[in-house]
């Protein structure tokens, strides 16, 4: 069976890998931007949604950003319990700097990947 989760995972992984590379170069804001892109891609899959929030939590802990770390802990709980019901705001970038309930526009390149995986 080829599920959305399986099909979107490689696209999410590209963004997670890019985030890791950017963070290793000291490009912390750009790294988080790639985590946000991964979030938009994976938020319709419980597995990927939680995985991205875990990566965001790791980033926050490594950067010493307590507000973001706390926000990610709450978002991990939400992703684990609400994604399966489709109770996620499409396009939301997943950071603690935006409301967890706010839908946001999906960049066209990411929408194309979501459509391809759907």
CORBELTA-V194202 format. One record per residue. N is the residue number from 1. RES is the residue in three letters. PHI is phi in whole degrees, -180 to 180 (* if undefined). OMEGA is omega in degrees with one decimal (* if undefined). Layout:
# CORBELTA-V194202
n-><N:N>
res-><RES:RES>
phi-><PHI:PHI>
omega-><OMEGA:OMEGA>
This chain:
# CORBELTA-V194202
n-><1:2:3:4:5:6:7:8:9:10:11:12:13:14:15:16:17:18:19:20:21:22:23:24:25:26:27:28:29:30:31:32:33:34:35:36:37:38:39:40:41:42:43:44:45:46:47:48:49:50:51:52:53:54:55:56:57:58:59:60:61:62:63:64:65:66:67:68:69:70:71:72:73:74:75:76:77:78:79:80:81:82:83:84:85:86:87:88:89:90:91:92:93:94:95:96:97:98:99:100:101:102:103:104:105:106:107:108:109:110:111:112:113:114:115:116:117:118>
res-><UNK:UNK:UNK:UNK:UNK:UNK:UNK:UNK:UNK:UNK:UNK:UNK:UNK:UNK:UNK:UNK:UNK:UNK:UNK:UNK:UNK:UNK:UNK:UNK:UNK:UNK:UNK:UNK:UNK:UNK:UNK:UNK:UNK:UNK:UNK:UNK:UNK:UNK:UNK:UNK:UNK:UNK:UNK:UNK:UNK:UNK:UNK:UNK:UNK:UNK:UNK:UNK:UNK:UNK:UNK:UNK:UNK:UNK:UNK:UNK:UNK:UNK:UNK:UNK:UNK:UNK:UNK:UNK:UNK:UNK:UNK:UNK:UNK:UNK:UNK:UNK:UNK:UNK:UNK:UNK:UNK:UNK:UNK:UNK:UNK:UNK:UNK:UNK:UNK:UNK:UNK:UNK:UNK:UNK:UNK:UNK:UNK:UNK:UNK:UNK:UNK:UNK:UNK:UNK:UNK:UNK:UNK:UNK:UNK:UNK:UNK:UNK:UNK:UNK:UNK:UNK:UNK:UNK>
phi-><*:-109:-89:-54:-57:-68:-76:-83:-53:-62:-69:-63:-62:-57:-69:-64:-64:-63:-61:-62:-63:-62:-63:-64:-89:85:-94:-67:-65:-64:-61:-66:-60:-71:-65:-64:-63:-60:-62:-59:-65:-95:-69:-88:-114:-55:-59:-70:-60:-65:-59:-68:-64:-63:-65:-65:-62:-59:-59:-62:-65:-64:-88:69:-102:-60:-62:-68:-61:-62:-60:-69:-59:-65:-70:-63:-62:-64:-63:-70:-108:-111:-61:-57:-92:75:-90:-129:-79:-54:84:-58:-83:86:-82:-71:-81:-129:-60:-67:-106:-89:-70:-137:-64:-96:-56:-55:-65:-75:-60:-60:-68:-62:-62:-65:-81:-76>
omega-><-178.9:-175.2:175.8:-178.6:178.9:-176.8:-178.9:-174.8:-179.8:178.7:175.5:-178.1:176.7:-179.4:178.1:178.0:178.6:178.5:-179.8:179.4:-180.0:179.5:179.8:177.2:-179.4:179.5:-169.6:179.1:178.2:178.1:-179.8:175.8:177.5:174.4:177.1:176.9:177.5:179.4:179.9:-179.7:-170.3:-170.3:177.1:178.1:-179.8:-178.1:-177.8:179.5:178.8:-179.1:179.5:178.6:174.8:177.7:177.6:176.7:178.3:177.9:-178.0:179.1:-179.9:-179.5:-179.1:-179.3:-173.7:-179.1:179.2:179.8:178.8:177.9:179.9:176.2:178.0:-178.2:175.8:178.0:179.0:-179.2:-177.9:-174.0:-173.6:-176.1:-177.7:-178.9:-179.0:-177.2:176.7:179.5:-177.0:175.4:-179.4:-174.0:168.6:179.0:179.5:179.4:176.7:177.3:178.4:-177.4:-172.1:172.0:-178.7:177.4:177.4:177.6:-176.0:-179.4:178.2:177.2:178.5:179.5:177.2:178.4:-179.8:-179.6:-176.4:*>
